[in-house]
Amino acid sequence: MEQNLKINQIVSYTQKSKFGEGKYYGYGKEKFLGIIKLGTNKNIIGYGETLVGVYSPKLFKINISYISKFIVGKDLKSSLRQLTNLKRNKFFFDSGILKSIISGIEIAIFDILAQANHCNHSNIIKNYFQKKNQISKNTKVYASAGSINSSLKDLKKDIHRSKGFEINTFKARIGLNKNFSKKIDILKNEIDNFALDLIANTYKKNENLRKVQSFLNYIKKTKPVWIEEILNTDSLYKFKGLKKHKLKFSYGENFNSFSDFVSLLEYYKFNFINPDLSHLSTFDFEFLCNFLEKRNHKDKIIIHCWGGAINFIYSLYISQVFSKNVKFVEFPIAESNFMKKVFQNISIVNSKCFINERIKSFKDIIDTNKLEKIETSKLTFNFY
Protein backbone atom coordinates (compact mmCIF):
# COMPACT_ATOMS: atom_id res chain seq x y z
CA MET A 1 0.00 0.00 0.00
CA GLU A 2 0.99 3.61 -0.61
CA GLN A 3 3.10 4.75 2.36
CA ASN A 4 4.15 8.31 1.49
CA LEU A 5 0.77 10.01 1.51
CA LYS A 6 0.25 12.47 4.34
CA ILE A 7 -2.90 14.27 5.39
CA ASN A 8 -2.48 18.02 5.03
CA GLN A 9 -6.08 19.25 5.19
CA ILE A 10 -9.42 18.38 6.78
CA VAL A 11 -12.50 20.33 5.77
CA SER A 12 -16.03 19.89 7.10
CA TYR A 13 -18.96 20.34 4.72
CA THR A 14 -22.69 19.91 4.74
CA GLN A 15 -24.75 18.48 1.96
CA LYS A 16 -28.43 19.28 2.10
CA SER A 17 -31.47 18.26 0.14
CA LYS A 18 -35.22 18.32 0.21
CA PHE A 19 -36.10 14.98 1.67
CA GLY A 20 -39.05 12.61 1.39
CA GLU A 21 -41.41 15.40 0.32
CA GLY A 22 -41.12 16.81 3.86
CA LYS A 23 -43.15 13.95 5.35
CA TYR A 24 -40.49 12.16 7.39
CA TYR A 25 -40.92 12.49 11.12
CA GLY A 26 -37.75 13.85 12.75
CA TYR A 27 -36.76 16.05 9.80
CA GLY A 28 -37.98 19.31 8.38
CA LYS A 29 -38.26 20.07 4.70
CA GLU A 30 -34.50 19.63 4.32
CA LYS A 31 -32.06 17.04 5.59
CA PHE A 32 -28.36 17.68 6.25
CA LEU A 33 -25.43 15.29 5.85
CA GLY A 34 -21.98 15.80 7.35
CA ILE A 35 -19.25 15.37 4.73
CA ILE A 36 -15.52 15.18 5.49
CA LYS A 37 -12.90 16.08 2.89
CA LEU A 38 -9.30 14.97 3.44
CA GLY A 39 -6.50 16.52 1.39
CA THR A 40 -3.05 14.97 0.98
CA ASN A 41 0.44 16.07 0.01
CA LYS A 42 0.01 14.28 -3.35
CA ASN A 43 -3.26 16.00 -4.22
CA ILE A 44 -5.34 12.83 -3.76
CA ILE A 45 -8.58 13.79 -2.05
CA GLY A 46 -10.80 11.49 -0.03
CA TYR A 47 -14.39 11.96 1.11
CA GLY A 48 -16.18 10.50 4.12
CA GLU A 49 -19.60 10.85 5.72
CA THR A 50 -20.50 11.07 9.39
CA LEU A 51 -23.95 10.44 10.80
CA VAL A 52 -23.55 13.09 13.49
CA GLY A 53 -23.68 15.77 10.79
CA VAL A 54 -27.34 14.90 10.20
CA TYR A 55 -28.31 16.04 13.68
CA SER A 56 -25.87 18.82 14.47
CA PRO A 57 -23.70 20.27 11.70
CA LYS A 58 -22.56 22.90 14.19
CA LEU A 59 -21.09 20.40 16.66
CA PHE A 60 -19.69 18.42 13.72
CA LYS A 61 -17.55 21.36 12.66
CA ILE A 62 -16.30 22.09 16.18
CA ASN A 63 -15.34 18.49 16.92
CA ILE A 64 -13.70 17.69 13.60
CA SER A 65 -11.45 20.68 14.18
CA TYR A 66 -10.39 19.11 17.48
CA ILE A 67 -9.76 15.63 16.03
CA SER A 68 -7.82 17.01 13.08
CA LYS A 69 -4.99 18.02 15.41
CA PHE A 70 -4.16 14.36 15.96
CA ILE A 71 -3.74 13.37 12.29
CA VAL A 72 -2.81 16.37 10.12
CA GLY A 73 0.79 15.94 9.00
CA LYS A 74 0.76 12.16 9.54
CA ASP A 75 0.75 9.42 6.91
CA LEU A 76 -2.40 7.39 6.38
CA LYS A 77 -1.37 4.29 8.28
CA SER A 78 -0.22 6.37 11.25
CA SER A 79 -3.45 8.35 11.11
CA LEU A 80 -5.60 5.21 11.29
CA ARG A 81 -3.45 3.96 14.16
CA GLN A 82 -3.81 7.28 15.95
CA LEU A 83 -7.60 7.25 15.56
CA THR A 84 -7.68 3.73 17.01
CA ASN A 85 -5.54 4.86 19.94
CA LEU A 86 -7.90 7.77 20.61
CA LYS A 87 -10.78 5.31 20.99
CA ARG A 88 -8.92 3.58 23.81
CA ASN A 89 -9.89 6.55 25.97
CA LYS A 90 -13.26 5.11 27.02
CA PHE A 91 -14.25 8.21 28.99
CA PHE A 92 -14.13 10.44 25.94
CA PHE A 93 -13.97 8.53 22.66
CA ASP A 94 -15.90 5.29 23.19
CA SER A 95 -19.23 6.48 21.78
CA GLY A 96 -21.10 9.59 20.69
CA ILE A 97 -20.11 12.54 18.51
CA LEU A 98 -16.34 12.09 18.44
CA LYS A 99 -16.62 8.41 17.57
CA SER A 100 -19.02 9.23 14.74
CA ILE A 101 -16.59 11.77 13.28
CA ILE A 102 -13.72 9.29 13.52
CA SER A 103 -15.84 6.86 11.47
CA GLY A 104 -16.24 9.48 8.74
CA ILE A 105 -12.51 10.20 8.70
CA GLU A 106 -11.74 6.48 8.39
CA ILE A 107 -14.05 6.28 5.35
CA ALA A 108 -12.18 9.19 3.74
CA ILE A 109 -8.79 7.55 4.42
CA PHE A 110 -9.90 4.29 2.77
CA ASP A 111 -11.16 6.41 -0.14
CA ILE A 112 -7.65 7.88 -0.52
CA LEU A 113 -6.03 4.45 -0.26
CA ALA A 114 -8.30 3.06 -3.00
CA GLN A 115 -7.26 5.84 -5.36
CA ALA A 116 -3.56 5.65 -4.48
CA ASN A 117 -3.47 1.88 -5.05
CA HIS A 118 -5.70 1.90 -8.16
CA CYS A 119 -8.24 -0.60 -6.86
CA ASN A 120 -11.73 -0.51 -5.46
CA HIS A 121 -12.54 0.03 -1.80
CA SER A 122 -13.51 -3.55 -1.03
CA ASN A 123 -10.06 -4.77 -2.07
CA ILE A 124 -8.39 -2.09 0.05
CA ILE A 125 -10.49 -3.06 3.08
CA LYS A 126 -9.86 -6.79 2.53
CA ASN A 127 -6.09 -6.27 2.27
CA TYR A 128 -5.92 -3.86 5.19
CA PHE A 129 -7.66 -6.29 7.53
CA GLN A 130 -5.88 -9.28 5.97
CA LYS A 131 -9.11 -11.14 5.24
CA LYS A 132 -8.62 -14.41 3.34
CA ASN A 133 -12.17 -14.94 2.15
CA GLN A 134 -13.27 -14.09 -1.38
CA ILE A 135 -14.97 -10.75 -1.95
CA SER A 136 -18.66 -11.13 -2.72
CA LYS A 137 -19.69 -9.69 -6.08
CA ASN A 138 -22.99 -8.32 -4.79
CA THR A 139 -24.89 -7.38 -1.66
CA LYS A 140 -28.48 -8.03 -0.74
CA VAL A 141 -30.37 -4.80 -0.10
CA TYR A 142 -33.77 -3.87 1.24
CA ALA A 143 -35.72 -0.73 0.41
CA SER A 144 -36.30 1.74 3.22
CA ALA A 145 -39.11 4.30 3.11
CA GLY A 146 -42.66 4.41 4.43
CA SER A 147 -42.70 7.47 6.68
CA ILE A 148 -44.85 7.42 9.83
CA ASN A 149 -46.46 10.59 8.48
CA SER A 150 -47.19 9.11 5.06
CA SER A 151 -50.68 8.36 3.79
CA LEU A 152 -51.79 4.98 2.44
CA LYS A 153 -51.33 6.38 -1.05
CA ASP A 154 -47.77 7.45 -0.17
CA LEU A 155 -46.98 3.97 1.14
CA LYS A 156 -48.21 2.33 -2.07
CA LYS A 157 -46.07 4.76 -4.06
CA ASP A 158 -42.98 3.85 -1.99
CA ILE A 159 -43.60 0.13 -2.44
CA HIS A 160 -44.06 0.61 -6.17
CA ARG A 161 -40.72 2.46 -6.25
CA SER A 162 -39.08 -0.40 -4.38
CA LYS A 163 -40.40 -2.95 -6.84
CA GLY A 164 -39.19 -0.75 -9.68
CA PHE A 165 -35.66 -1.24 -8.32
CA GLU A 166 -36.29 -5.02 -8.28
CA ILE A 167 -36.15 -5.06 -4.47
CA ASN A 168 -38.55 -7.51 -2.81
CA THR A 169 -37.99 -6.58 0.86
CA PHE A 170 -39.38 -3.27 2.11
CA LYS A 171 -39.19 -1.56 5.49
CA ALA A 172 -41.95 0.81 6.59
CA ARG A 173 -42.18 3.05 9.62
CA ILE A 174 -45.34 2.54 11.65
CA GLY A 175 -47.07 4.81 14.17
CA LEU A 176 -49.00 2.95 16.85
CA ASN A 177 -51.29 5.89 17.59
CA LYS A 178 -52.77 5.68 14.10
CA ASN A 179 -54.71 3.01 12.25
CA PHE A 180 -51.64 0.95 11.39
CA SER A 181 -53.66 -2.12 10.36
CA LYS A 182 -54.44 -0.62 6.93
CA LYS A 183 -50.73 -0.08 6.30
CA ILE A 184 -50.00 -3.65 7.34
CA ASP A 185 -52.64 -4.88 4.89
CA ILE A 186 -51.00 -2.92 2.08
CA LEU A 187 -47.58 -4.36 2.95
CA LYS A 188 -48.95 -7.93 3.02
CA ASN A 189 -50.66 -7.50 -0.34
CA GLU A 190 -48.14 -5.38 -2.25
CA ILE A 191 -44.65 -6.73 -1.42
CA ASP A 192 -43.10 -10.19 -0.93
CA ASN A 193 -41.31 -9.42 2.33
CA PHE A 194 -41.65 -6.52 4.73
CA ALA A 195 -40.05 -5.23 7.91
CA LEU A 196 -41.40 -2.65 10.35
CA ASP A 197 -39.66 0.19 12.15
CA LEU A 198 -41.22 1.86 15.21
CA ILE A 199 -38.41 4.49 15.45
CA ALA A 200 -39.08 4.54 19.21
CA ASN A 201 -36.05 6.73 19.93
CA THR A 202 -37.60 9.50 17.83
CA TYR A 203 -41.35 8.99 17.83
CA LYS A 204 -42.55 9.39 21.40
CA LYS A 205 -46.08 8.22 20.69
CA ASN A 206 -44.68 4.72 20.10
CA GLU A 207 -43.32 4.51 23.65
CA ASN A 208 -46.56 3.31 25.26
CA LEU A 209 -45.82 -0.29 26.28
CA ARG A 210 -49.48 -1.30 26.33
CA LYS A 211 -49.82 -0.21 22.69
CA VAL A 212 -46.58 -2.01 21.82
CA GLN A 213 -47.88 -5.26 23.31
CA SER A 214 -51.18 -4.88 21.48
CA PHE A 215 -49.33 -4.20 18.22
CA LEU A 216 -47.18 -7.33 18.65
CA ASN A 217 -50.24 -9.45 19.34
CA TYR A 218 -51.75 -8.15 16.10
CA ILE A 219 -48.64 -8.50 13.95
CA LYS A 220 -47.40 -11.94 15.03
CA LYS A 221 -49.64 -13.75 12.55
CA THR A 222 -48.08 -11.88 9.62
CA LYS A 223 -44.49 -12.47 10.79
CA PRO A 224 -42.50 -9.56 9.33
CA VAL A 225 -38.86 -10.29 8.47
CA TRP A 226 -37.91 -8.16 11.47
CA ILE A 227 -39.22 -5.36 13.71
CA GLU A 228 -36.78 -2.53 14.31
CA GLU A 229 -36.36 -0.11 17.21
CA ILE A 230 -39.31 -1.50 19.17
CA LEU A 231 -38.34 0.43 22.35
CA ASN A 232 -36.31 3.51 23.10
CA THR A 233 -32.93 2.98 24.72
CA ASP A 234 -34.19 4.04 28.15
CA SER A 235 -36.72 1.20 28.02
CA LEU A 236 -34.52 -1.57 26.64
CA TYR A 237 -34.61 -3.34 29.99
CA LYS A 238 -38.26 -4.16 29.14
CA PHE A 239 -37.32 -5.96 25.93
CA LYS A 240 -37.21 -9.45 27.42
CA GLY A 241 -40.93 -9.11 28.14
CA LEU A 242 -41.55 -8.75 24.38
CA LYS A 243 -39.66 -11.87 23.34
CA LYS A 244 -42.66 -14.05 24.20
CA HIS A 245 -44.27 -13.00 20.92
CA LYS A 246 -41.63 -15.04 19.06
CA LEU A 247 -41.02 -12.39 16.44
CA LYS A 248 -37.65 -11.28 15.06
CA PHE A 249 -36.27 -7.97 16.33
CA SER A 250 -33.43 -5.70 15.31
CA TYR A 251 -31.74 -2.75 17.03
CA GLY A 252 -28.70 -0.53 17.19
CA GLU A 253 -28.48 2.31 14.64
CA ASN A 254 -27.95 4.82 17.46
CA PHE A 255 -25.05 2.88 19.02
CA ASN A 256 -21.41 3.14 17.99
CA SER A 257 -19.33 1.04 20.34
CA PHE A 258 -18.43 -2.64 20.13
CA SER A 259 -19.68 -3.30 23.67
CA ASP A 260 -23.15 -1.94 22.83
CA PHE A 261 -23.62 -4.42 19.99
CA VAL A 262 -22.30 -7.35 22.01
CA SER A 263 -24.82 -6.45 24.71
CA LEU A 264 -27.68 -6.34 22.19
CA LEU A 265 -26.78 -9.82 20.95
CA GLU A 266 -25.58 -11.59 24.08
CA TYR A 267 -27.69 -10.03 26.83
CA TYR A 268 -30.86 -8.82 25.15
CA LYS A 269 -30.80 -11.57 22.49
CA PHE A 270 -31.80 -9.42 19.53
CA ASN A 271 -32.00 -11.41 16.31
CA PHE A 272 -30.19 -8.73 14.30
CA ILE A 273 -28.17 -5.57 14.89
CA ASN A 274 -28.08 -2.34 12.86
CA PRO A 275 -24.65 -0.70 12.88
CA ASP A 276 -24.21 2.41 10.73
CA LEU A 277 -20.72 2.70 9.23
CA SER A 278 -20.82 6.49 9.23
CA HIS A 279 -21.30 6.22 13.00
CA LEU A 280 -19.49 3.02 14.04
CA SER A 281 -15.75 2.75 13.36
CA THR A 282 -14.77 0.38 10.56
CA PHE A 283 -12.27 -1.14 12.98
CA ASP A 284 -15.01 -1.80 15.54
CA PHE A 285 -17.13 -3.32 12.77
CA GLU A 286 -14.30 -5.70 11.84
CA PHE A 287 -13.86 -6.57 15.51
CA LEU A 288 -17.60 -7.22 15.76
CA CYS A 289 -17.53 -9.52 12.72
CA ASN A 290 -14.64 -11.48 14.23
CA PHE A 291 -16.67 -11.85 17.41
CA LEU A 292 -19.64 -13.20 15.45
CA GLU A 293 -17.52 -15.62 13.45
CA LYS A 294 -16.02 -17.11 16.60
CA ARG A 295 -19.57 -17.87 17.74
CA ASN A 296 -20.56 -19.12 14.29
CA HIS A 297 -23.27 -16.45 14.02
CA LYS A 298 -24.08 -15.70 10.38
CA ASP A 299 -26.30 -13.02 8.87
CA LYS A 300 -26.70 -11.13 12.15
CA ILE A 301 -25.97 -7.68 10.71
CA ILE A 302 -28.45 -5.46 8.87
CA ILE A 303 -26.41 -2.37 8.05
CA HIS A 304 -28.24 0.88 8.75
CA CYS A 305 -27.93 3.53 6.08
CA TRP A 306 -30.34 6.40 6.38
CA GLY A 307 -27.78 8.88 5.12
CA GLY A 308 -26.28 9.69 1.78
CA ALA A 309 -24.35 8.27 -1.13
CA ILE A 310 -21.00 7.75 0.59
CA ASN A 311 -22.56 5.92 3.52
CA PHE A 312 -24.51 3.62 1.20
CA ILE A 313 -21.73 2.75 -1.25
CA TYR A 314 -19.18 2.27 1.54
CA SER A 315 -21.64 -0.06 3.27
CA LEU A 316 -21.86 -2.11 0.07
CA TYR A 317 -18.07 -2.38 -0.14
CA ILE A 318 -17.83 -3.40 3.52
CA SER A 319 -20.55 -6.02 3.11
CA GLN A 320 -18.69 -7.52 0.14
CA VAL A 321 -15.73 -8.18 2.43
CA PHE A 322 -17.77 -9.33 5.45
CA SER A 323 -20.50 -11.11 3.50
CA LYS A 324 -20.86 -13.97 6.01
CA ASN A 325 -22.00 -11.54 8.66
CA VAL A 326 -24.16 -9.09 6.67
CA LYS A 327 -27.75 -10.06 5.89
CA PHE A 328 -28.85 -6.77 4.26
CA VAL A 329 -27.73 -3.23 3.57
CA GLU A 330 -30.43 -0.58 3.89
CA PHE A 331 -31.16 1.24 0.63
CA PRO A 332 -32.93 4.56 1.31
CA ILE A 333 -35.36 5.25 -1.53
CA ALA A 334 -37.07 8.40 -0.18
CA GLU A 335 -36.97 11.29 -2.64
CA SER A 336 -33.78 13.36 -2.23
CA ASN A 337 -30.80 14.64 -4.19
CA PHE A 338 -28.33 12.64 -2.10
CA MET A 339 -28.63 9.42 -4.06
CA LYS A 340 -29.04 10.70 -7.63
CA LYS A 341 -25.50 9.83 -8.75
CA VAL A 342 -25.69 6.52 -6.89
CA PHE A 343 -28.56 5.33 -9.07
CA GLN A 344 -26.32 5.78 -12.11
CA ASN A 345 -23.57 3.63 -10.59
CA ILE A 346 -25.36 0.57 -9.27
CA SER A 347 -27.56 -2.15 -10.68
CA ILE A 348 -30.02 -4.31 -8.74
CA VAL A 349 -31.23 -7.74 -9.79
CA ASN A 350 -33.60 -9.66 -7.51
CA SER A 351 -32.59 -7.51 -4.49
CA LYS A 352 -28.86 -8.07 -5.13
CA CYS A 353 -26.93 -4.85 -5.61
CA PHE A 354 -23.87 -4.55 -7.87
CA ILE A 355 -21.49 -1.55 -7.87
CA ASN A 356 -20.26 -0.13 -11.17
CA GLU A 357 -16.52 -0.71 -11.52
CA ARG A 358 -15.99 2.80 -12.87
CA ILE A 359 -16.29 4.22 -9.33
CA LYS A 360 -12.74 5.14 -8.34
CA SER A 361 -13.50 7.54 -5.51
CA PHE A 362 -16.46 8.71 -3.50
CA LYS A 363 -16.25 11.98 -5.38
CA ASP A 364 -17.74 10.02 -8.32
CA ILE A 365 -21.04 9.56 -6.46
CA ILE A 366 -21.55 12.98 -4.85
CA ASP A 367 -21.92 16.43 -6.37
CA THR A 368 -18.85 18.16 -4.88
CA ASN A 369 -19.93 21.49 -6.39
CA LYS A 370 -22.95 21.53 -4.09
CA LEU A 371 -21.10 20.87 -0.83
CA GLU A 372 -21.24 23.88 1.49
CA LYS A 373 -18.55 24.72 4.03
CA ILE A 374 -19.99 24.84 7.51
CA GLU A 375 -20.19 28.31 8.97
CA THR A 376 -20.69 27.87 12.70
CA SER A 377 -22.32 31.26 13.06
CA LYS A 378 -25.25 30.51 10.77
CA LEU A 379 -26.04 26.87 11.64
CA THR A 380 -28.22 25.72 14.46
CA PHE A 381 -29.08 22.24 15.66
CA ASN A 382 -30.93 20.20 13.05
CA PHE A 383 -33.06 18.13 15.40
CA TYR A 384 -36.85 18.18 15.56
C-alpha positions, 0 to 999 in steps of 0.5 A: 500500500501507498506509504508516502501520503500524508494528510495536510487538510481536513474540511467539514462540509454539509450536503443538504437536500429536500427529503421525502417530500417533507413527510419524514418524522424527525426532519424538516423540509431539508435534511443535512449530511456531514461530509468530510474532505481529506487533502493529501500532500500528493493531491489525492482527495478522499471523502467521508460521511458522518452520521452526526452531521445529520443532527448537528452540523454545528457540533460536527464542525467544532469536533472535527477541528479538534480531532484534526490536530491528531492526524494532520501531518501524519501518513495514512497508516499512522493516522488510522493507528492514531484514531484507534488509539484515541478510541482507547480513551473510554471516557471520551472517545468510546461512543457519541459525537467524536466516535461518529466523526472518527468513522467518517474520517476512516471512510475518507482515508480508505477512499484515498487508499483506494485511489492511491493503489488503483483498486476498489474500496472492497479490495483495500479493506480486505487487504488492510484487515488481511481477510482471506475470504473471497470478496462477494460480487454483490450485496443483498439490499432492502428498500427503506421508506414508508414514513410514519407521516405518510398516507396509504397512497404514499406507502403504495407509491414507496412500495411501487418504487421499491419494486421498480428497483427489483427489491422484494424486501421493504421496510416501513415506519409505523405509528401505533397511535394511528390506524396501522392495520391498513398499512399492514394490509398494504404491505402484506398485499403489495410486497413479498417481504416486509419489515417494520420500524417503530423508530421509538427513539424518535417517535414518542407516541410509540413509547406506550408499552401497552400499545406495543404489546397490542401491536405485537399481538396483532402482527405476530400472525403476519411475521414480518422479516424483522421489527426494528427499534421496538423500544427507546434505549431508556426502556430496553430493559423491558425488551425481554418481556416482548420476546414471548411473541416469538417475532424477530427484532433488530436494534442498534443504529444509534449505538457506535461502540463494540460493547453496545452491539455485544450487549444487544446480541448476548444479553438482550438476544436481539435477532439482528443488529443495525450498525451504521458505518458512518457512526461506528468505526470500521475497525469496531465493525471488523472486531464485531464480525470477528466476534460473530464468526467465533460464535458461528453467528451468520447473517446477524448484521443489517447495516443501517444507512439512512444517510447519503451516497458515501454511507450507502456505497461504503456499506456495500463495499464493507458487506462484500468483504464481510459477507458472512455476517451481513444479511442486508444493507439498507437502501434509502429510496425516499426522494432526495438529491443525495442518491441521484448519482448513486442510481447511475452507478449501481444495478439491482437484480432480484434484491442483489446490488452490484457496484459499477466498476468505474467508481474510483473515488467517492467523489464520483457519487456525490456532487462536490460542487454543491457541498457547502462549508460549515459556517458555525455562526449561521447553523443551528441544531438540526433536530426536531 
